[in-house]
Amino acid sequence: MKCINFRIRTKKYEKYLYCIKKHKEIEFKDCRNCKDKNFKPVKELKKKSNKLKNLEAKRFSIITDNLKVCYICQKRKKDDLNEVFEGSNRQMSMKYGLVIPICRQCHIEYDLNKELRQKYQREAQKKFEEKYGRDLFMQEFKKNYL
């Protein structure tokens, strides 16, 4: 962490260190040993809303019945429950059960591999349409993945 009084400035394209508390050019060791060192307070992380907490706690899946084993590799036990449609559609995925259990290694691969992600999005859309119908899918997700 840096002191809030510490600045790096330039004069004639040469960088130098400056203390705004002392109003003078300094050396880095001067800042390290300074008794007036002052740090920026760390912000508290934003807490999840109750609605989101409840959705995450009540996650279920219409894609698979076994929520204990990774859905992709079928070998390792699950580390996460991953929503098939992420971003602005994440809460809708939780609401309608478009969630798959996934291990950490497969989760990393899922996030990086676009074709793999699209494969499971198509599969999720098929399952959703079987259960709820195509009109509701298009109304909620506004995109056809098939």
Backbone as a printed PyTorch tensor [residue, N CA C, xyz], in Angstrom:
tensor([[[  0.8290,  -1.1910,   0.0000],
         [  0.0000,   0.0000,   0.0000],
         [  0.8660,   1.2440,   0.0000]],

        [[  0.3420,   2.2730,  -0.6200],
         [  1.0630,   3.5310,  -0.6630],
         [  0.4070,   4.5480,   0.2530]],

        [[  1.2240,   5.4440,   0.7290],
         [  0.7460,   6.5760,   1.5230],
         [ -0.0870,   7.4810,   0.6130]],

        [[ -1.1510,   8.0740,   1.1460],
         [ -1.9880,   8.9470,   0.3140],
         [ -1.2940,  10.2700,  -0.0170]],

        [[ -0.2150,  10.5650,   0.6600],
         [  0.5340,  11.7950,   0.3940],
         [  1.6230,  11.5960,  -0.6590]],

        [[  1.8990,  10.3800,  -1.0290],
         [  2.9680,  10.0170,  -1.9600],
         [  2.5080,  10.1990,  -3.4040]],

        [[  3.3250,  10.8640,  -4.2290],
         [  3.0250,  11.0730,  -5.6330],
         [  4.2800,  10.8380,  -6.4750]],

        [[  4.0470,  10.4100,  -7.7000],
         [  5.1320,  10.3470,  -8.6840],
         [  4.8390,  11.4360,  -9.7040]],

        [[  5.7650,  12.3510,  -9.8540],
         [  5.5790,  13.4730, -10.7700],
         [  6.6990,  13.4990, -11.7920]],

        [[  6.5150,  14.3200, -12.8090],
         [  7.5540,  14.4690, -13.8260],
         [  7.8970,  15.9390, -14.0180]],

        [[  9.1790,  16.1730, -14.2680],
         [  9.6630,  17.5120, -14.5850],
         [ 10.6500,  17.3570, -15.7350]],

        [[ 10.3500,  17.9590, -16.8510],
         [ 11.1670,  17.8280, -18.0570],
         [ 11.3830,  16.3580, -18.4050]],

        [[ 10.2920,  15.5950, -18.3660],
         [ 10.2500,  14.1780, -18.7050],
         [ 11.0610,  13.2830, -17.7710]],

        [[ 11.4500,  13.7890, -16.6270],
         [ 12.1490,  13.0040, -15.6130],
         [ 11.2070,  12.7850, -14.4340]],

        [[ 11.0660,  11.5380, -13.9920],
         [ 10.1730,  11.2350, -12.8790],
         [ 10.8880,  11.4950, -11.5540]],

        [[ 10.1080,  11.9830, -10.6010],
         [ 10.6190,  12.1630,  -9.2520],
         [  9.4940,  11.9160,  -8.2580]],

        [[  9.8410,  11.6630,  -7.0020],
         [  8.8680,  11.3900,  -5.9550],
         [  8.5860,  12.6690,  -5.1920]],

        [[  7.3280,  12.8470,  -4.8130],
         [  6.9130,  14.0860,  -4.1760],
         [  5.9700,  13.7620,  -3.0220]],

        [[  6.1380,  14.4870,  -1.9080],
         [  5.2470,  14.3330,  -0.7550],
         [  4.3840,  15.5930,  -0.6620]],

        [[  3.0620,  15.4150,  -0.7550],
         [  2.1930,  16.5890,  -0.6900],
         [  2.0070,  17.0610,   0.7500]],

        [[  2.3370,  16.2370,   1.7190],
         [  2.2570,  16.6500,   3.1280],
         [  3.4170,  17.5950,   3.4580]],

        [[  4.6190,  17.2230,   2.9740],
         [  5.8070,  18.0390,   3.2450],
         [  6.0360,  19.1070,   2.1810]],

        [[  5.3290,  19.0130,   1.0670],
         [  5.4620,  19.9470,  -0.0570],
         [  6.8870,  20.0110,  -0.5900]],

        [[  7.4630,  18.8210,  -0.7860],
         [  8.8130,  18.8090,  -1.3500],
         [  9.1120,  17.4760,  -2.0190]],

        [[ 10.1570,  17.5050,  -2.8010],
         [ 10.6410,  16.3040,  -3.4720],
         [ 11.3120,  15.4120,  -2.4270]],

        [[ 11.0490,  14.0940,  -2.5260],
         [ 11.5900,  13.1750,  -1.5230],
         [ 12.2430,  11.9780,  -2.2010]],

        [[ 12.9130,  11.1800,  -1.4020],
         [ 13.4400,   9.8830,  -1.8270],
         [ 12.4750,   8.8260,  -1.3080]],

        [[ 12.5180,   7.6600,  -1.9070],
         [ 11.5890,   6.6030,  -1.4970],
         [ 11.8300,   6.1820,  -0.0500]],

        [[ 13.0660,   6.1480,   0.3880],
         [ 13.3740,   5.7590,   1.7840],
         [ 12.7980,   6.7740,   2.7670]],

        [[ 12.6870,   8.0610,   2.3580],
         [ 12.0840,   9.0750,   3.2280],
         [ 10.6080,   8.7650,   3.4640]],

        [[  9.9370,   8.3270,   2.4430],
         [  8.5200,   7.9910,   2.5720],
         [  8.3460,   6.7300,   3.4260]],

        [[  9.2290,   5.7790,   3.2500],
         [  9.1340,   4.5320,   3.9990],
         [  9.3010,   4.7670,   5.5010]],

        [[ 10.1510,   5.7030,   5.8830],
         [ 10.4300,   5.9780,   7.2950],
         [  9.6350,   7.1470,   7.8540]],

        [[  8.6960,   7.6640,   7.1260],
         [  7.9390,   8.8460,   7.5210],
         [  7.0060,   8.5480,   8.6970]],

        [[  6.9300,   9.4710,   9.6440],
         [  6.0200,   9.2930,  10.7810],
         [  4.6120,   9.7920,  10.4710]],

        [[  4.4450,  10.5750,   9.3880],
         [  3.1390,  11.0990,   8.9950],
         [  2.4520,  10.2360,   7.9390]],

        [[  2.8900,   9.0030,   7.8000],
         [  2.3260,   8.1280,   6.7800],
         [  0.8430,   7.9290,   7.0300]],

        [[  0.0580,   8.0390,   5.9640],
         [ -1.3890,   7.9370,   6.0770],
         [ -1.8960,   7.1110,   4.9020]],

        [[ -2.6760,   6.0750,   5.1970],
         [ -3.1640,   5.1910,   4.1530],
         [ -4.6430,   5.4130,   3.8890]],

        [[ -5.0310,   5.1480,   2.6520],
         [ -6.4230,   5.2430,   2.2440],
         [ -7.2170,   4.1260,   2.9200]],

        [[ -8.3770,   4.4460,   3.4910],
         [ -9.1650,   3.3870,   4.1310],
         [ -9.7050,   2.4050,   3.0880]],

        [[ -9.7500,   1.1310,   3.4660],
         [-10.2190,   0.0890,   2.5670],
         [-11.7370,   0.0490,   2.6170]],

        [[-12.3580,   0.0330,   1.4290],
         [-13.8170,  -0.0240,   1.3610],
         [-14.3040,  -1.4070,   1.7270]],

        [[-15.4370,  -1.4510,   2.3750],
         [-16.0530,  -2.7220,   2.7080],
         [-16.7210,  -3.2740,   1.4550]],

        [[-16.6410,  -4.5910,   1.2770],
         [-17.2540,  -5.2090,   0.1130],
         [-18.7700,  -5.0730,   0.1750]],

        [[-19.3700,  -4.8950,  -0.9960],
         [-20.8120,  -4.7620,  -1.0780],
         [-21.4640,  -6.0910,  -0.7200]],

        [[-22.4520,  -6.0410,   0.1510],
         [-23.1330,  -7.2550,   0.5750],
         [-24.2060,  -7.6240,  -0.4370]],

        [[-24.4770,  -8.9250,  -0.5320],
         [-25.4990,  -9.4020,  -1.4550],
         [-26.8760,  -9.0480,  -0.9230]],

        [[-27.7860,  -8.8090,  -1.8420],
         [-29.1600,  -8.5080,  -1.4470],
         [-29.8330,  -9.7820,  -0.9460]],

        [[-30.8860,  -9.6310,  -0.1860],
         [-31.6140, -10.7910,   0.3320],
         [-32.2140, -11.6120,  -0.7990]],

        [[-32.6710, -10.9420,  -1.8430],
         [-33.2490, -11.6420,  -2.9890],
         [-32.2090, -12.5720,  -3.6240]],

        [[-30.9850, -12.0590,  -3.8200],
         [-29.9240, -12.8580,  -4.4090],
         [-29.4960, -13.9910,  -3.4820]],

        [[-29.4200, -13.7210,  -2.1830],
         [-29.0830, -14.7760,  -1.2160],
         [-30.0850, -15.9090,  -1.2670]],

        [[-31.3700, -15.5640,  -1.3050],
         [-32.4170, -16.5800,  -1.3510],
         [-32.3550, -17.3940,  -2.6390]],

        [[-32.1300, -16.7130,  -3.7720],
         [-32.0200, -17.4230,  -5.0370],
         [-30.8500, -18.4020,  -5.0210]],

        [[-29.7000, -17.9640,  -4.5010],
         [-28.5250, -18.8320,  -4.4560],
         [-28.7310, -20.0090,  -3.5080]],

        [[-29.4180, -19.7810,  -2.4120],
         [-29.6460, -20.8510,  -1.4440],
         [-30.6160, -21.9020,  -1.9710]],

        [[-31.5590, -21.4910,  -2.8090],
         [-32.6000, -22.4100,  -3.3010],
         [-32.3370, -22.8890,  -4.7260]],

        [[-31.0790, -22.8600,  -5.1810],
         [-30.7760, -23.2890,  -6.5470],
         [-31.1290, -24.7530,  -6.7590]],

        [[-31.7000, -25.0450,  -7.8940],
         [-32.0210, -26.4130,  -8.2870],
         [-31.7050, -26.5440,  -9.7700]],

        [[-31.8130, -27.7520, -10.3050],
         [-31.4820, -27.9510, -11.7040],
         [-32.5480, -28.7620, -12.4180]],

        [[-32.9760, -28.2750, -13.5750],
         [-33.8630, -29.0680, -14.4300],
         [-33.0340, -29.8290, -15.4580]],

        [[-31.7300, -29.5770, -15.5050],
         [-30.8420, -30.2170, -16.4660],
         [-30.3740, -31.5810, -15.9610]],

        [[-30.0740, -31.6770, -14.6680],
         [-29.5880, -32.9260, -14.0920],
         [-30.2120, -33.1520, -12.7210]],

        [[-30.3030, -34.4190, -12.3320],
         [-30.8250, -34.7700, -11.0150],
         [-29.7200, -34.8710,  -9.9750]],

        [[-28.5080, -35.2210, -10.4100],
         [-27.3930, -35.4180,  -9.4960],
         [-26.5920, -34.1270,  -9.3510]],

        [[-26.7690, -33.4400,  -8.2400],
         [-26.0570, -32.1780,  -8.0040],
         [-24.7790, -32.3760,  -7.1910]],

        [[-24.3070, -33.6210,  -7.0710],
         [-23.1050, -33.8940,  -6.2740],
         [-21.8700, -34.1520,  -7.1320]],

        [[-22.0690, -34.5410,  -8.4020],
         [-20.9650, -34.8790,  -9.2960],
         [-20.9130, -33.8620, -10.4350]],

        [[-19.6910, -33.5350, -10.8730],
         [-19.5010, -32.5800, -11.9750],
         [-20.2680, -33.0470, -13.2080]],

        [[-21.0400, -32.1610, -13.7890],
         [-21.8800, -32.4850, -14.9350],
         [-21.0640, -32.6430, -16.2160]],

        [[-19.9240, -31.9730, -16.3090],
         [-19.1250, -32.0040, -17.5270],
         [-18.2380, -33.2440, -17.5990]],

        [[-17.4230, -33.4830, -16.5640],
         [-16.4950, -34.6170, -16.6170],
         [-17.0650, -35.8920, -15.9940]],

        [[-18.0820, -35.7960, -15.1760],
         [-18.7390, -36.9330, -14.5110],
         [-17.7880, -37.7270, -13.6170]],

        [[-16.6170, -37.1550, -13.2470],
         [-15.6230, -37.8840, -12.4560],
         [-15.4660, -37.2930, -11.0600]],

        [[-15.2440, -35.9890, -11.0040],
         [-14.9640, -35.3420,  -9.7250],
         [-16.2540, -34.8290,  -9.0940]],

        [[-16.2000, -34.6280,  -7.7630],
         [-17.3750, -34.0640,  -7.0980],
         [-17.4430, -32.5700,  -7.4050]],

        [[-18.6290, -32.0160,  -7.3300],
         [-18.8230, -30.6130,  -7.7000],
         [-18.2090, -29.6840,  -6.6620]],

        [[-17.6870, -28.5760,  -7.1480],
         [-17.1890, -27.5060,  -6.2780],
         [-18.1490, -26.3270,  -6.2950]],

        [[-18.8340, -26.1280,  -7.4150],
         [-19.7270, -24.9840,  -7.5830],
         [-21.0090, -25.4250,  -8.2620]],

        [[-22.0220, -24.5930,  -8.1070],
         [-23.2180, -24.6960,  -8.9440],
         [-23.1420, -23.5180,  -9.9030]],

        [[-22.9840, -23.8180, -11.1830],
         [-22.7650, -22.7790, -12.1850],
         [-24.0380, -22.5110, -12.9720]],

        [[-24.3860, -21.2370, -13.1040],
         [-25.5380, -20.8470, -13.8990],
         [-25.1480, -20.9210, -15.3740]],

        [[-25.9480, -21.5550, -16.1910],
         [-25.6260, -21.7500, -17.6040],
         [-25.6160, -20.4080, -18.3330]],

        [[-26.5890, -19.5530, -18.0630],
         [-26.6450, -18.2340, -18.6880],
         [-26.1460, -17.2110, -17.6720]],

        [[-24.9850, -16.6430, -17.9540],
         [-24.3710, -15.7260, -16.9870],
         [-24.7090, -14.2800, -17.3110]],

        [[-24.1110, -13.3940, -16.5710],
         [-24.3160, -11.9600, -16.7850],
         [-25.6880, -11.5130, -16.3230]],

        [[-26.3690, -10.7790, -17.1720],
         [-27.6780, -10.2380, -16.7980],
         [-28.7440, -11.3250, -16.6840]],

        [[-28.4660, -12.5140, -17.2140],
         [-29.4230, -13.6250, -17.1470],
         [-29.1300, -14.5940, -16.0050]],

        [[-28.1750, -14.2650, -15.1520],
         [-27.7720, -15.1700, -14.0760],
         [-28.9240, -15.4610, -13.1120]],

        [[-29.6320, -14.4320, -12.6720],
         [-30.7290, -14.6380, -11.7250],
         [-31.8730, -15.4220, -12.3640]],

        [[-32.1020, -15.2220, -13.6650],
         [-33.1290, -15.9830, -14.3580],
         [-32.7270, -17.4540, -14.4400]],

        [[-31.4360, -17.7150, -14.6280],
         [-30.9550, -19.0970, -14.6510],
         [-31.2250, -19.7740, -13.3190]],

        [[-30.9900, -19.0660, -12.2260],
         [-31.2500, -19.6370, -10.8950],
         [-32.7450, -19.8420, -10.6820]],

        [[-33.5480, -18.8940, -11.1210],
         [-34.9940, -18.9490, -10.9110],
         [-35.6250, -20.1480, -11.6060]],

        [[-35.1770, -20.4580, -12.8350],
         [-35.7760, -21.5340, -13.6190],
         [-34.9950, -22.8480, -13.5670]],

        [[-33.9420, -22.9300, -12.7710],
         [-33.2170, -24.1890, -12.6080],
         [-32.2350, -24.4990, -13.7110]],

        [[-31.7230, -23.4890, -14.3820],
         [-30.7270, -23.6960, -15.4310],
         [-29.3320, -23.6180, -14.8130]],

        [[-29.0750, -24.5850, -13.9260],
         [-27.8540, -24.6240, -13.1270],
         [-27.2370, -25.9990, -13.2900]],

        [[-25.9010, -26.0520, -13.4110],
         [-25.2260, -27.3450, -13.4730],
         [-24.1560, -27.4080, -12.3880]],

        [[-23.9820, -28.5880, -11.7550],
         [-22.8850, -28.7560, -10.8060],
         [-21.5850, -28.9010, -11.5960]],

        [[-20.5250, -28.2970, -11.0990],
         [-19.2940, -28.2600, -11.8800],
         [-18.0850, -28.2420, -10.9470]],

        [[-17.0160, -28.9600, -11.3210],
         [-15.7820, -28.9510, -10.5280],
         [-14.9470, -27.7300, -10.9240]],

        [[-13.9430, -27.4240, -10.1550],
         [-13.1500, -26.2140, -10.3830],
         [-12.4430, -26.2500, -11.7400]],

        [[-11.8450, -27.3990, -12.1120],
         [-11.1120, -27.4860, -13.3790],
         [-12.0510, -27.3020, -14.5700]],

        [[-13.2030, -27.9370, -14.5130],
         [-14.1760, -27.7930, -15.6080],
         [-14.7680, -26.3850, -15.6320]],

        [[-14.8810, -25.7440, -14.4650],
         [-15.4050, -24.3780, -14.3980],
         [-14.4710, -23.4170, -15.1430]],

        [[-13.1800, -23.5880, -14.9360],
         [-12.2000, -22.7440, -15.6290],
         [-12.2910, -22.9720, -17.1320]],

        [[-12.3650, -24.2580, -17.5420],
         [-12.4860, -24.5790, -18.9600],
         [-13.7910, -24.0290, -19.5330]],

        [[-14.8770, -24.1290, -18.7780],
         [-16.1870, -23.6290, -19.2100],
         [-16.1420, -22.1250, -19.4540]],

        [[-15.4770, -21.3940, -18.5730],
         [-15.3950, -19.9430, -18.7200],
         [-14.5410, -19.5300, -19.9160]],

        [[-13.5150, -20.3180, -20.2390],
         [-12.5890, -19.9560, -21.3130],
         [-13.0190, -20.4700, -22.6930]],

        [[-13.7520, -21.5820, -22.7390],
         [-14.0880, -22.2260, -23.9990],
         [-15.5010, -21.8310, -24.4470]],

        [[-15.5820, -21.0120, -25.4730],
         [-16.8700, -20.4970, -25.9500],
         [-17.7510, -21.6010, -26.5270]],

        [[-17.1560, -22.5550, -27.2640],
         [-17.9400, -23.6400, -27.8650],
         [-18.5720, -24.5170, -26.7920]],

        [[-17.8120, -24.8080, -25.7430],
         [-18.3350, -25.6270, -24.6450],
         [-19.5040, -24.9190, -23.9600]],

        [[-19.3470, -23.6250, -23.7250],
         [-20.3950, -22.8350, -23.0900],
         [-21.6570, -22.8140, -23.9550]],

        [[-21.4900, -22.6430, -25.2610],
         [-22.6360, -22.6330, -26.1690],
         [-23.3260, -23.9920, -26.2230]],

        [[-22.5580, -25.0670, -26.1250],
         [-23.1350, -26.4130, -26.1160],
         [-24.0980, -26.5700, -24.9420]],

        [[-23.6790, -26.1510, -23.7640],
         [-24.5230, -26.2870, -22.5770],
         [-25.6720, -25.2700, -22.5710]],

        [[-25.4740, -24.1310, -23.2180],
         [-26.5730, -23.1730, -23.3440],
         [-27.6640, -23.7200, -24.2590]],

        [[-27.2630, -24.3860, -25.3490],
         [-28.2540, -25.0140, -26.2350],
         [-29.0070, -26.1280, -25.5080]],

        [[-28.2530, -26.9430, -24.7660],
         [-28.8800, -28.0290, -24.0140],
         [-29.8510, -27.4770, -22.9640]],

        [[-29.4580, -26.4070, -22.2940],
         [-30.3170, -25.7990, -21.2740],
         [-31.5810, -25.2270, -21.9090]],

        [[-31.4490, -24.6150, -23.0790],
         [-32.6310, -24.0670, -23.7480],
         [-33.6040, -25.1880, -24.1190]],

        [[-33.0830, -26.3270, -24.5950],
         [-33.9540, -27.4600, -24.9400],
         [-34.7190, -27.9530, -23.7220]],

        [[-34.0120, -28.0940, -22.5860],
         [-34.6560, -28.5570, -21.3470],
         [-35.7080, -27.5540, -20.8810]],

        [[-35.3810, -26.2680, -20.9740],
         [-36.3050, -25.2110, -20.5660],
         [-37.5720, -25.2530, -21.4170]],

        [[-37.3990, -25.3830, -22.7250],
         [-38.5480, -25.4010, -23.6320],
         [-39.4220, -26.6260, -23.4180]],

        [[-38.8110, -27.7770, -23.0410],
         [-39.5910, -28.9730, -22.7220],
         [-40.4900, -28.7310, -21.5130]],

        [[-39.9390, -28.0260, -20.5270],
         [-40.6670, -27.8350, -19.2770],
         [-41.6090, -26.6250, -19.3000]],

        [[-41.1370, -25.4890, -19.8140],
         [-41.8960, -24.2380, -19.7210],
         [-42.4220, -23.7130, -21.0570]],

        [[-41.8300, -24.1020, -22.1610],
         [-42.2710, -23.6180, -23.4650],
         [-41.3270, -22.5800, -24.0620]],

        [[-41.3480, -22.4830, -25.3850],
         [-40.4440, -21.5910, -26.1120],
         [-40.7790, -20.1120, -25.8980]],

        [[-42.0670, -19.8010, -25.8150],
         [-42.4640, -18.4020, -25.6640],
         [-41.8970, -17.7870, -24.3900]],

        [[-41.9570, -18.5330, -23.2900],
         [-41.4280, -18.0200, -22.0240],
         [-39.9180, -17.8400, -22.1050]],

        [[-39.2230, -18.7750, -22.7740],
         [-37.7730, -18.6380, -22.9220],
         [-37.4210, -17.3610, -23.6740]],

        [[-38.0920, -17.1230, -24.7750],
         [-37.8040, -15.9290, -25.5700],
         [-38.1930, -14.6500, -24.8150]],

        [[-39.2460, -14.7320, -24.0220],
         [-39.6730, -13.5690, -23.2340],
         [-38.6470, -13.2550, -22.1520]],

        [[-38.1310, -14.2840, -21.4820],
         [-37.2020, -14.0710, -20.3600],
         [-35.7700, -13.8110, -20.8280]],

        [[-35.2560, -14.6280, -21.7490],
         [-33.8420, -14.5550, -22.1330],
         [-33.5840, -13.7450, -23.4050]],

        [[-34.6140, -13.5220, -24.2210],
         [-34.5710, -12.6520, -25.3990],
         [-33.5050, -13.0270, -26.4300]],

        [[-33.0930, -14.3110, -26.4270],
         [-32.1000, -14.7600, -27.4030],
         [-32.2970, -16.2470, -27.6290]],

        [[-32.1840, -16.6660, -28.8870],
         [-32.3000, -18.0830, -29.2230],
         [-30.8940, -18.6700, -29.3220]],

        [[-30.5910, -19.6690, -28.5330],
         [-29.2580, -20.2790, -28.5160],
         [-29.1920, -21.5190, -29.4060]],

        [[-30.3250, -21.9540, -29.9500],
         [-30.3370, -23.1630, -30.7810],
         [-29.8740, -22.8720, -32.1980]]])
